[in-house]
Every structure is written in C-alpha cells, then in structure tokens.
Amino acid sequence: MAIPKRHSVLVADDHSLYRAGLSFLLKDRLGFDSVIEAANFDAALDRLSERSAIELALFDLSMPGISGPESLSVVKETYPGLRVAIVSGSEDRDDVLRTVATGLSGYVPKSLLDDEIVGALQDILDGRIYVPRFMTAHGSSSGGKSSPSEHSEIRGGPGGGAVTKPISPRQRDVLDCVRRGLSNKEIARELDIAEGTVKIHLAALFSHFGARNRTELATKR
C-alpha cells in the first residue's frame, strides 16, 4: 500500500536523539517530506509562524517553556487547522485527561513500540483523537510500560476542567514589554523571537487575563 505524501510536520522535543528517531518514522512510515525540529517552546512557535504548510505539530510535555497541555491551547486557537498532539515520556492519566480537555488531537506515550507510534499518529492525521490504552484499563492509576495501544474517537468539544496555569517566563517578558508600550515588532527584536511568536504569546496573555486590549493588558499583574 502506497504511503500518501505529506508536506511538513513539527517535532518539538529537547532530546535530539528522540527527535531524530521520530523524524525517521515520520518520513519513512508516514510520508512527510519535511520534518521541522525545535528544542524548546519558543523555537517551536517561531517555526510555526515561519511555515504555512505544517500539518501536524508534536510537542514533548516536559520541554522547556511548556507548563502542561494547557500551554498548547493558544497554538490550537492561532492555527485552528493544525493537528496538535503530545508525545511524552509521562504516563500520568491526569496528563492525558488534561490533553483531551484542552482540545488537542492526542497523547502518545514515548514507551510505545514504533508500529504503535505510527498507528497513533496515523489516527491523529485521519482526524481521530488518540488516547493510550491504559486510559481504559480498570484499576490502573498510571500506564504500564508493556501496555499495547488503542485509539478512541472522542466527539464533541474539549469541555471544561482545564487547570489554570501561571503564565510562562516568556509570556511574562512579553507582558513587561507591553507595559513599556513596545509594538509587536519592537518586542520581537528585544526578545529575539519572531513577530508571529509575539502574537501567539499576546493571544495567550489576553485569554489568561481576560483583557480586551493592550491598554487593559498592561494593567494586569
């Protein structure tokens, strides 16, 4: 069976060896022409703002700049057509539940075998929401390393229950710049990030504080 050709995928993980292994699977087994790598959250946001053909974005949950699945909600809001999923070493059931509640496309444990990871990512690319099998195992508080995987197609909106997190250090930097009256271009230059990344951080700040404009945002603490 021919592998369909796909354009670009983003892999954001601070472990270079894992990025390399996952990149191979994405190209060899899932047909991606280009794998864009990032080692931290800000770099990942920069890559997203620079490229328009990214179909799938995969984020490590423990990567610098991410405080939990909720950190990725603004990515979904900014790029509504993008499939965003977690690929993580954590097998905490709460992490999976928060991922689904945030509206992401799935949670893929790093402990899965290569064939299982490929199957999970294929499910996500096909429009399903992937959750690992340990989420349906009775009496289990965390995933077993040897557990096989299965997918679950979850319908409806993400629902409530997401835990409110403090803003990230980078978002705090952006907020400080807003208080000083800097424009998006000036913020990008001062913080050495892309202007598109500034816009994403601003969207997160507006949502976090419930601010309606920059003047109101500048008063928030």
C-alpha positions in Angstrom: 0.0 0.0 0.0 1.4 3.4 -1.1 2.3 5.9 1.6 0.5 9.2 1.0 2.8 12.2 0.5 2.5 14.9 3.1 4.2 18.2 3.4 5.7 19.3 6.8 5.5 18.2 10.4 6.9 19.9 13.5 8.7 17.9 16.2 9.3 19.9 19.4 11.4 18.0 21.9 14.5 18.9 23.9 16.1 15.5 23.3 17.9 15.4 20.0 18.1 11.6 19.7 14.4 11.3 20.2 13.7 14.0 17.6 15.9 12.1 15.1 14.2 8.8 15.7 10.7 10.3 15.4 11.7 12.2 12.3 12.8 9.0 10.7 9.4 7.4 11.4 7.5 10.5 10.1 9.4 10.4 6.8 9.8 6.7 6.3 6.4 5.4 7.5 4.1 8.4 7.3 5.3 10.1 4.1 6.3 13.5 5.3 8.6 15.5 3.0 10.0 17.7 5.7 10.4 17.4 9.5 11.0 20.7 11.2 12.7 20.3 14.6 12.6 22.6 17.7 14.3 22.1 21.1 12.1 24.4 23.1 8.6 26.0 23.1 9.6 29.4 21.8 11.6 27.9 18.9 8.6 25.8 18.1 6.3 28.9 17.9 8.9 30.6 15.7 8.8 27.7 13.3 5.0 27.7 13.2 4.9 31.4 12.4 7.5 31.0 9.6 6.0 28.0 7.8 2.4 27.7 6.4 2.4 24.1 5.2 2.8 22.3 8.6 0.0 19.7 9.0 0.9 18.2 12.4 2.8 19.6 15.4 4.1 17.2 18.1 5.2 18.5 21.5 7.1 16.9 24.4 5.2 17.7 27.6 8.4 18.3 29.6 10.1 20.5 27.0 11.3 23.9 28.3 8.6 26.6 28.0 5.7 24.2 28.5 3.9 24.0 31.9 1.3 21.4 30.8 -1.1 20.6 27.9 -2.9 23.9 28.6 0.2 25.8 27.3 -0.7 24.5 23.8 -4.3 25.8 23.8 -3.2 29.1 22.2 -1.5 27.1 19.4 -4.8 25.5 18.6 -6.6 28.8 18.7 -4.0 30.5 16.5 -3.8 27.6 14.0 -7.2 26.0 14.0 -6.5 23.7 11.1 -3.3 22.3 12.6 -3.4 19.0 14.4 -1.5 19.3 17.7 -0.6 16.4 19.9 1.6 15.5 22.9 4.4 12.9 22.6 5.6 12.4 26.1 7.5 10.1 28.5 4.8 10.7 31.1 2.1 8.1 31.5 0.2 10.0 34.1 -3.6 9.7 33.5 -4.2 13.3 34.5 -1.8 14.5 31.8 -3.9 12.6 29.2 -7.2 13.9 30.6 -5.9 17.5 30.5 -4.6 17.0 26.9 -8.1 15.9 25.8 -9.8 18.7 27.8 -7.5 21.3 26.1 -8.8 20.1 22.7 -5.6 18.6 21.4 -5.6 15.7 18.9 -4.0 13.1 21.1 -1.5 11.9 23.7 1.2 9.4 22.5 3.4 7.8 25.2 7.1 7.5 24.2 7.1 4.0 25.5 5.0 2.7 22.6 6.7 0.5 20.0 7.5 2.0 16.6 4.5 0.4 14.9 2.2 1.7 17.7 3.5 5.2 17.4 3.0 5.1 13.7 -0.6 3.9 14.2 -1.3 6.5 16.8 0.0 9.3 14.6 -2.0 7.9 11.6 -5.1 8.0 13.7 -4.4 11.7 14.5 -3.8 12.5 10.9 -7.1 10.8 10.0 -8.9 13.2 12.3 -9.3 11.0 15.4 -8.3 11.8 18.9 -5.7 9.3 20.2 -5.6 8.2 23.8 -3.4 5.3 25.0 -5.0 2.0 26.1 -4.0 2.5 29.8 -6.7 5.1 30.0 -9.4 2.4 29.6 -7.7 -0.1 31.9 -9.7 -0.7 35.1 -7.9 -0.1 38.4 -4.8 1.4 36.9 -3.6 4.9 38.0 -0.8 5.0 35.5 0.2 3.4 32.3 2.2 0.2 32.2 5.3 0.2 30.0 4.2 -3.0 28.3 0.6 -1.9 27.6 -0.5 -2.1 24.0 -2.2 0.9 22.5 -5.5 1.6 21.1 -7.3 4.7 19.9 -10.5 6.3 21.0 -12.5 8.6 18.8 -13.8 11.4 21.1 -16.6 13.5 19.8 -17.8 17.0 20.9 -15.9 19.9 22.3 -13.0 19.8 24.7 -15.2 20.6 27.7 -14.2 22.1 31.0 -11.8 21.1 33.7 -8.6 22.5 32.4 -6.4 23.7 35.2 -5.5 27.4 35.1 -1.7 27.7 34.9 0.5 30.7 35.6 1.9 32.5 32.6 5.3 31.3 31.3 8.5 33.2 31.8 8.5 34.2 28.1 4.9 35.4 28.4 5.9 37.5 31.4 8.7 39.0 29.3 6.1 39.9 26.6 3.8 41.4 29.2 6.6 43.6 30.6 7.3 44.9 27.1 3.6 45.7 26.6 3.7 47.7 29.8 6.5 49.7 28.3 4.5 50.5 25.3 6.5 48.4 22.8 5.0 47.3 19.4 5.0 43.7 18.3 7.9 44.4 16.1 9.9 46.0 18.9 9.0 43.2 21.3 10.2 40.6 18.7 13.5 42.5 18.3 14.1 42.9 22.0 13.3 39.3 22.9 14.9 37.9 19.7 11.8 36.0 18.7 9.7 36.0 15.6 6.9 38.6 15.4 4.4 35.8 14.8 5.6 34.2 18.1 4.9 37.6 19.9 1.3 37.4 18.5 0.8 33.9 19.9 2.1 34.9 23.4 -0.1 38.0 23.3 -3.1 35.8 22.4 -2.3 33.6 25.4 -2.0 36.7 27.7 -5.3 38.2 26.5 -7.0 34.8 27.2 -5.3 34.3 30.6 -6.2 37.7 32.0 -9.5 38.3 30.1 -8.1 41.6 28.7 -9.8 43.2 25.8 -6.9 45.4 24.5 -3.3 46.2 25.1 -4.0 49.1 27.5 -6.1 46.8 29.7 -3.5 44.0 29.5 -0.8 46.4 30.6 -2.6 46.9 34.0 -2.6 43.2 34.8 -0.3 41.6 37.3 
